[in-house]
Amino acid sequence: MLPHRLRVIVKVALGHEGIPRGIRPLLFGFVLILLLPASLAAAECQFVLGFKTLRDLIGHEKVGECLENEHHGANGDALQHTTGGLLVWRKADNWTAFTDGYRTWINGPNGLVQRLNTERFPWEHDYAPGGGIATPTPTPLPTPSPAQIQQAEQAIAALPWVQDRLTSVETRGVQYLRELAADQPQVLHALLNLDPTWLPPRTGLHTTILARLVTMSRIDPVGMLQFIQRPFFKSVDYDSLSAVNYLTKGLETDPSTLQVVLSHPALGDGDAGNIRLIIDLLTFKTEDPEAAAMIESLPWVQDGIADYEFSADRGGRIGTSEQVIVRYLSELSRFARPVFLALVAKPWMRDQLSELEIQAFYKLYDLAGWNAAFTQRLLAMPFLDTIEYRDPLILGNFTEFGVYEYSLRHQIINHPDLAGGITDDNAGMVRLVTLEVQDYAMASVVRALPWVQDGLQREEHGAVSVLTFAAQNNRQLFQSLIQRSWVRDGLTSDETAAIRKLWLLVDWSRPSESAAALALLDMPFLESMSGADAAALDALGSLHSHRDGSYLQEVLSHPTLRDGIRDEHTPLIAVLDHVGIFAPHTIQSMLDPGGAVIWERTLAIDGLGSVDLAVVSTNPEAAANIDWLEHAVRSHVEFMGTPLPKTFVALWIHERGGGGGGPTAILSVGNLESPDTVAHEAAHIYWPFAPRWIAEGAAAFLESVAESKRTGSPIEPYPRNRCTSLNTLLEYDQYALNRVPIFGSCEYVLGSGLFVDLYHSLGDESFRQSFRRLYVKLEDGEHGGSCTGVNRGECYVTAAFVTDASPEAAAIARPIINRWYYGSERGP
């Protein structure tokens, strides 16, 4: 009979219980075999009957070689360990299955199918949507024999660093290893075979961690081995020490602590700091089970806390952002319960948190600490139903005031211009109202602008905010801007972006750089504002972020620009941001007379506006690229049937391979690339969205349409052999969510496969309508509240091609989407 711990792991993998994400094939292949009797592991073995058939179906490479013969477990299931994982015949439903520790393949009623270990098919005997994860109680390993202990001692003595002259730190490390050899030689062999980076011990940190691991292994040896195989334990640090200290303390009072933590969804593949977070949550659960359950129900907590840093204005409190948010949520539940309840109900708090949403949360947390009732009132306002780029700025508008400036905050939200609360339509007025309650005279200058008096358009909200920021913080910039005719006569999206970039250039610069930025306003190219002017200004702002602003000063001091930047310079300057990243040594020479060749055209498309095009290269033989760019942009605009989001598109030809920059409309491709690369990058001007399979799939589809028009080639997806690791878009989303490396070009292949299939099945006109609808929905974030989680992309595609389509088109599209996303036309 298998030891109890092994039976628990087998059940977890093959369908009796959920499996915590991150336990990889090492657990199933190597660790389990280490714990099997030596005679069993060493026996001659072979695959027979159903296991042989399943191995042939899956592939010998995935399943690997046998490590034992088929045998039966206590529950009647047939088991056979392999170098790739575990084969099982399940008595409960009569199916044969194989798991590699992360995925499971089943030879079921529909033939060979594949799923993650955390999922179930409806025909499986233990299918139970929403089912929990059982936490088994660890049992100790059998008492080792004297021979096993002797072999373990010999293994320690054979270590190269032990045979060498030991340092005092290494001597302590050997002492702890010998303790492990005496208690649990099987665990010692497993530990040494994992070859951890922290052996030999170099510092006291390493020996302290080793001592804690020995203590942990006496209580839960298999759990300890699982723990040290987690990605965050490959390189130990003081977070690792904190984690093992927390776990050791927890195990001393509750032997199941390690298994609870390892199976907790918040652990994921995150860093060791999550250990403290999870134990804090477990403690919080006893204090306030209702609030703890609300936090644990958040999908991004269930999916695993993300391991990334984000530099928000949090002083010393910033850590791994999602960890901090969970901790702050528990604090809010104590001192501002209504704010906590309002936040956890917000759709944007429930889906995967973006950087903007993290910023907004921190601002709301600060405000709640000042006045919970005021914060609750803000949360009820429409502008916080979703989080857009300006919302953290609006919240920051309120956090800027001192703790005692109670009346100013209330004067703002009670102002007549904000009657009924702050909405997406009046959000641009918040900064102006703030200026008005502090400096009425300056606010009156802004209010006197004709386009402000006429009512703000969507693209003008940001301009008002920037103008009022300038009025409060840099009067010289404000006075210069307000005198510009293009500022006074109404603002386009390009002009709004230009004002924002000018403010950032001046506000974030040192005094000498600020003077240079202010000097831009007196240059000829800003007498009016075109798309090329705005792109040049954007590039100058980006150059300022490189090398502490020295690139910007180098550009502005070049002899070619001695008399200022003129309109003829802007196409070249627009691409210098890319040059500064990929070829900074060429900036000065490109600005020299004759240093770069520029080809320009204006493309006018009936009813869909015009676009200025430019190609910049140091190679005079790159002229064909302007034809390729014109063809690609024309094809994309005509197919989409809606104006290009940008009025200026530039293409820089560099010496490297590949392409990039599509969403910014400042493209870059290698000098050996072909027209299809230009078409693909230009398509990203329309399609910059997440998830990547939508962005790359849509761009690849438009690329194929453009090439079909140019050469007569068929409209077809990327070749299937460029993605051999995944079969469905759901697999892609799950792997991306779990941060598992994906080999190949699966987002291109599967994404373009879906759109090409829909195109040929729906027909040109019907497909265009739904494709355009998808673009508009993603651009506006229309379904931000309902399309969340791992299948966000499928939700948007379904809304565009099924929900809002005609019944006839929906009937065609639904099974196609199901097949590409879920692997079956019937769907999930």
MOKAMO-V868189 format. One record per pair of residues at least 24 apart in sequence whose C-alpha atoms are under 6 Angstrom apart, sorted by the first residue. I is the first residue (numbers start at 1). GAP is how many residues later the second one is. D is the distance in Angstrom with one decimal. If there is no record, write none. Layout:
# MOKAMO-V868189
I & GAP & D
I & GAP & D
This chain:
# MOKAMO-V868189
13 & 104 & 5.9
17 & 116 & 5.7
18 & 100 & 5.3
18 & 115 & 5.1
19 & 99 & 5.7
20 & 243 & 4.5
21 & 247 & 5.5
22 & 247 & 5.7
24 & 77 & 5.0
24 & 78 & 5.9
25 & 75 & 5.1
25 & 76 & 4.5
28 & 57 & 5.4
28 & 73 & 5.8
29 & 54 & 5.6
29 & 56 & 4.9
41 & 26 & 5.9
41 & 27 & 5.8
45 & 24 & 4.7
137 & 119 & 5.4
138 & 82 & 5.7
149 & 32 & 5.8
149 & 33 & 5.6
149 & 36 & 5.8
152 & 29 & 5.4
152 & 33 & 5.4
170 & 31 & 5.6
173 & 34 & 5.4
176 & 35 & 6.0
209 & 32 & 5.9
216 & 32 & 5.9
232 & 39 & 5.0
232 & 40 & 5.8
239 & 33 & 5.7
239 & 34 & 5.8
240 & 32 & 5.5
243 & 32 & 5.5
265 & 37 & 4.6
265 & 38 & 6.0
265 & 39 & 5.4
266 & 35 & 5.0
266 & 36 & 5.5
266 & 38 & 4.1
266 & 39 & 5.2
267 & 37 & 5.4
268 & 36 & 4.2
270 & 35 & 6.0
270 & 36 & 5.9
270 & 37 & 5.0
298 & 52 & 5.3
299 & 51 & 6.0
300 & 52 & 5.5
336 & 36 & 5.7
339 & 37 & 5.3
347 & 438 & 4.9
351 & 437 & 5.1
351 & 438 & 5.3
360 & 32 & 4.7
381 & 40 & 5.5
381 & 41 & 5.8
382 & 41 & 5.0
383 & 39 & 5.8
383 & 40 & 4.4
383 & 41 & 5.1
428 & 33 & 4.0
431 & 34 & 5.5
432 & 36 & 6.0
449 & 39 & 5.9
451 & 39 & 5.2
459 & 34 & 5.7
463 & 33 & 5.1
466 & 34 & 5.9
494 & 40 & 5.8
498 & 36 & 5.4
505 & 36 & 6.0
523 & 41 & 5.1
523 & 42 & 5.8
524 & 42 & 5.2
525 & 40 & 5.8
525 & 41 & 4.6
525 & 42 & 5.0
531 & 116 & 5.3
531 & 117 & 5.0
532 & 38 & 5.9
532 & 116 & 5.6
533 & 37 & 5.9
535 & 39 & 5.2
536 & 34 & 5.3
536 & 37 & 5.2
536 & 38 & 4.0
539 & 35 & 5.4
539 & 38 & 5.0
543 & 34 & 5.6
608 & 35 & 4.9
611 & 36 & 4.7
611 & 37 & 5.5
612 & 36 & 4.7
613 & 35 & 6.0
613 & 36 & 5.0
613 & 37 & 5.8
614 & 36 & 4.7
615 & 35 & 5.7
615 & 36 & 4.6
615 & 37 & 5.9
616 & 36 & 4.8
617 & 35 & 5.9
617 & 36 & 5.1
628 & 47 & 5.6
632 & 47 & 4.9
632 & 74 & 5.9
635 & 71 & 5.5
640 & 132 & 6.0
663 & 25 & 5.3
679 & 24 & 5.1
693 & 54 & 4.2
693 & 58 & 4.9
694 & 57 & 5.9
696 & 52 & 5.2
697 & 51 & 5.0
697 & 54 & 3.7
697 & 55 & 4.0
700 & 52 & 5.8
701 & 51 & 5.4
717 & 35 & 4.9
717 & 36 & 5.0
718 & 31 & 4.9
728 & 92 & 5.6
728 & 93 & 5.2
728 & 95 & 5.8
729 & 92 & 4.5
730 & 91 & 5.2
730 & 92 & 5.9
733 & 57 & 6.0
770 & 30 & 5.4
770 & 31 & 5.2
773 & 27 & 5.6
774 & 26 & 5.0
